[in-house]
Amino acid sequence: MFVYADNAATTSVSKAALDAMLPYLTENYGNPSSLYSFGQKATEALTEARETIAACINADPKEIYFTSGGSEADNQAIVSAARLGARKGKKHLISTQFEHHAVLHTLAKLEKEGFEVTLLDPHSDGVIRVEDVENAIREDTALVTIMFANNEIGTVQPIAEIGALCREKKIPFHTDAVQAAGHMPIDVKAMNIDMLSMSGHKFHAPKGVGVLFARRGMVLTNIIEGGAQERGKRAGTENVAGIVAMAAALKESCDNMEANTAKIIPMRDKLFRELSKIPHSKINGSLEHHVPGTVNMCFEGIEGESLLLMLDDQGICASSGSACTSGSLDPSHVLLSIGLPHEVAHGSLRLSIGEYNDMEQIDHICAVVPKVVEYLRSISPVWDELEKGELKHLI
């Protein structure tokens, strides 16, 4: 049996998205910057897509900017707020230790330019407290950027409360909503969000297309120069087909969000329930404040990379907190940030499921993972030392 359980990494393109985009790859392939009617068909498609996406998050269409994905949107939002703050003598930025690297690396770059960055430690449940944000705010704070939902452990942050605090303090608030868009309700007005990033391929649109929402009045700094597209704020011919597909996928996801959530949560909860029966295992992150489909657990005495490879042999696609794809054996910065020891964080597993999964697939995962963990422990000298009492169990 083949089971795709890595939807937090990417999703398949939905039929609705594919049907929407195909005409703009074939008969309606004009450049939206062209003045003739053939090109204006593409312009009309962009306008409609902008309106659709704006409606999904309660924004104004003129506040929607199309990007290549969430990483570009994060970069532009953070750099824009930093530049605006610097012009007012404000060069302090607030974020968290467990942000996506698109945020962390941008902040690190700005530090080299003289900005001061405060990275808040999440609590052990993977949730940032509003009072921690408030205590970090200074007179020279130019931006607060905190992710909506964590991409590894699935914990959801108190975005509306943080947004209200930032609005009260007159500080721009950005949230990386890549893991939340299409899966959780988002209302940028009610939540007092000034800027928001999303990426189409996380909710069944193609890869390579995303959105930056920037509230009217936010002054954006160009990251890409060379043209007047996106009202002069993002140069480059728009990916019309991808944008149209993204709008269709987001609308479908939002329209079916309640039904999808009702289907996904029982599957997620079964994974938590059954995999927690494995001795010396640990659930990572709060289950109360959690996206519907993400399961992150650690199993003591094994390496996450080995677990993934053996699950792949059994037809299960999953991911680990360890940065194995980069050639690094360092454990996840997210798991370390919530206080897990290196030895435990190394044995992590992330399963992220969606509405295209079914309970039969969940049963397959529940049957396979305990056997793989047992086998890996049987050949692990570390596990042997733990069982003999030569090392102390940490879970």
N, C-alpha and C positions, 0 to 999 in steps of 0.2 A: 504493500500500500504506500502511495506517495502522499505525504502530508506537508503542505507549506505552512509553517508556523513562524514566519519571520516578517509579518506584515508591518512591523515598526521600521523595518529596513526599506521595504518597498512593497507595493501592491500590484496586482494585475490590473490591466486597463479594462474598465467595465465596458459592456456592450453599448451603453448609453454614450459613454465618452468616445468610443471608437466610431459609432455611427455619426456623432456630431462632427468629428474631425475629418473624416474621409473626404467629404466634398471640398474641403479647403486644401487638400493635398492633390486633388485631381482637377475638377472643372472650375473651382473658384480659387485659383492659386495666385490671384493678383496681389501686388504690393499695396498695403493700405496707405502708403504715402503718395501714391499716384493720384492724379486729378481725374483721370478718365473713369467712366462708370464701372469698368471691370475691376479696377482697384478699389473703387468705393464700396463694392460688395464686401470686401475684406474689412474696410473701415466700419461698415455697419455691423459686421459680425463682432468686431472688437467692442463696439459700443454696447451691444446686447450682452456680451460676456461680462463686461464691466458692471452693468446694471444687475445681472444675475448674481455675481459674486458679492457685490455690495449689499444686496438684499439679504443674503445668507448670514451676514454679520452685523446687519443694521447700520451700514455705513452709507455715505453718499458716493455715487459712482465716481465723482471727481477726486475722491480720496483713495482710489484704487490704482496702483501702479504695477504693471506686469514686469516680472524679473525672470531670471533663469532658474530660480528655485529659492528655497529657504535660506541658504547660506548667503546668497547675494543680498537678499532682503535684510537679513540680520546685519550684514556689513554696512549697508547704506543707512539703515536706521540708527545704528550706534555712532557711526562717523558723523552723520548729520547732526545729531544731538550734541556730540562732543564739540564740533566746530561752532555750533550756535552758542553753546555755553562759554567756550573760550572767548568769543567776541564780547561776552558780558563779564569776563573775569572769573568764570566758573569752570574749574577743571577737575572736578571730583565726580567719579562714576561709581555707581553701586550695582553689583550683580551677585551671583552665587557661585560657590565652588563646583556645583554639579551641572552647570550649563553645557550645552552643546559646544563643541570646539569652534564652531563658526562664531560664537559669541566670545568665548575665552581668548581665542587667538586675536580677534579684533581688538579686544581690550588690552591684551599684552602689547600689541603694536602701538596703541595709543599711549601706553605707559612710557614707551621709549621716546614718545614725542612730548613728554612732560606732564601728562595727565596722571592723576592719582586714582587708583582703583581699590575699592573695598569689596572683597568677595565674602559674602556671608556663608557661614557654615550651616547646612541644613541640619535639622534635628535627626535623631536616629530613625524616625519614621519617614524620613525623606520629604518633610514638609517644612517650608520656611514660615516663620512666625511674623506677623505684621509688626509686632513690637520690635523685632530685630531690625527690620527695615527702618522703622521710625528712629531707632537709636543710632543708626548709621548715617542718617541724613544730616548734612551740614549746610552752612550758609552758601558754600560754593559748590553744592551738588548740582550737576548739570543733567543727570539722567539716572533713572532706575530701570534696569533691564532684567527681568526675571521670567523664566520660561513658564508657560501655561501648564504643561505636563511633561514630566521627565521622560526622555526617550529610552532610558534603560530600565528603570524600575516602575515607571508608570504612575508615579504619584502626582497629584494635581495640587497646584499651589492656590492660595487664597487671592486670586487675581482681582476680584471686584474690591476686596478690602484694601489691597495694596494700591489699586487704582484710585480709590477714594482718598487715601492718605496723600498720594502724589498730587492729586488735583488740589487738595487743601493747601499743600505746601508749594503749589505752582511749579512742580518739577515734572518734566516730560517722563512718561512711563511707556516703555516698550516691552512687549512680550513675544517671545518665540513660541508661536502656537502651532508649530509643524506637526506635533503629535496629537494636538487637540482638534484642529480644524476637520470638520466632517464627521467627528466622533463625539464631540461634546458641544452643547449649546454655547455660542459666542455672541455677545451683544456689546460692541465696542463702546456704545454710548452709555449703557447702564453700568458697564464695568469700568468706565473712565479710562479706557485705553487710548493712548495717543498714537502709538505705532504698533503694528502687528505683522508678523511674518508667517507665511504658510508655503507649503510645497505640494504641488499637485499629485506627485506620485505616491503620497501617503494616503490618498483617498481615491484611488482607482483612476487617476489621470496619468498621462505619459510622464516620463522623466524629463527634466530640463525646462520646467515651467513653474513659476511661483508667483506670489503676490506680496507686495508691501502695501499695507494700509497705513496711510499717514493722515492724521486728522487735519482738517482744513486749518491753515495757519502755521503748521509745522513747515519749517524751511528745510528742504532736502539738499544735501550736497551730492553732486554727481559723482558716481563711482566709475561710470563708463562714459567717455566723451565721444563725440563724432556725429551726432545727429539730433534732430529735434523731436524724436519720438517720445512718447509718454510725457507730453507737455514739457519737453525739454529736460526731463530729469533722468532719462535712461536711454542712451543712444543705442541704435541697432534696430534693424527691421524686426518688427514683432513676429513672434512665432504664432501666427494666427491659428493654425490647426491645433497646436498644443493648448493655446489659450481657450479656444472654443470647447475643446475636450475637457479642460479643467473646470470651466463653468458648468458644463453638463454633469460632470462627476460630483462636484461639490453640491449642486442642487439636489441630485439624486441622493447623496449621502445625508444631507440635511432633511430632506423630505421623509426618508426612511429611518432616521436616527433612532426614534423610539422603538421601532420594530427590531432593528439591528441590535440595539443594546439589549433588548429582552431575549434575543437569541444568544448573544455572545456571553453574557454574564454567567449563565448556568454552566457553560463550557469552561470558562475561566475558573469558576469556583470549584468545579470538579478537578481541574488540574491542581489547584492549590490543595484541595482536600486529599487527593490520592498521593501526590508526590510528597506531601508533608509526612506521610507514613514511613518514608525512607528514614532510617535512623540517622541522627546527626545531620539533619537538613534544616534549612532556615529560609523563611519567606522574607524577602527584602522589600521594605516600604509599607506604608500604611494601606490597609485594605479599605478603610473608610473613605479616604480621599484618593481615588484611583480611577484611571481610565478603564473602559470596559474590557479591553482585550489583552492586556500585558501581564505576564507572569514572570517574575524574576526570583530565582531561588539559588541558594548555595548548598553544595554537598561537600562535606568535609572529606579530606583525604584524596581528592582527585583533581585533575587539571581540566579546566573548561575546554581547552582545545581538543584534547583526546575525546572528551564526551561528545563534542560536536561531530567529529569525524566518525565515531561509531554510530551516532544517530543518523548520520547521512547514509551509512551502509544499510540502515533499516528504513530508508526512504523519508526521514524526517529532517526538514530544513529548520534550523534554529540558529541562535547566536549566543555568544558568551560575552561577559564583561571584559575579558582579557583582549588586549589589542593585537590579536594574532594576525590580522590582515596586514598590519604595518610591520610585521617582523619583530614586534616587541613582545616580551613576556610579562610586561608590567600589567598588573590588574587594573580594572576599571577605576578611573578617577571618581566616578559616581559612587561606587561601593565604598571606596576609601573615605569619601567625604561624609558618609553616614556612619562612620566609625568601625567598619569591618576590618579585621586584621588582614594583612596580605595573604596569609595562608588560607583564609576562608574565602576571600574575594577571588582567588585564583580558580576556585571550583564553582563558578557561577554559570547559570543557564537562563537565557531569556527566551521565552516562548511568547509570540505575539500573534493572536488569532483574530479572525474577522468573520464577517457574515457569510463568506464563502466556505468556511469550515463547517464540519458537522460533528455530531456526537460520536459517530463511528471512528472518526479520525482522532478524537480526544481519547477514546478508549485505547486506540493503538499506541498513542504516546504514553498513556498511563501504564500500559503493559510493558513497553520497551525500556523506558527510562530507568526503572528500578533494577532491571537485569543488567543494563549497561553500567550503572553505578556500582552494582555488586561486583561485576567483573573487573572494573578498573581498580576497585579497592583491593581485590584479591591479588593483583600484581603490583600494588603500590607499597614500596618499603616504608613510606610515611604512615600509611594506614596500619601497617604491621606494628610500627612503633607505638601508634596511638592505642591499638588494641592490647598491646602488652603492657601499657601503662608507662612506657619509656618517655612518651610525650603526652601532654595533657590535652584532652578534647576541648576545643574552643566553641563547639556547638553542642 
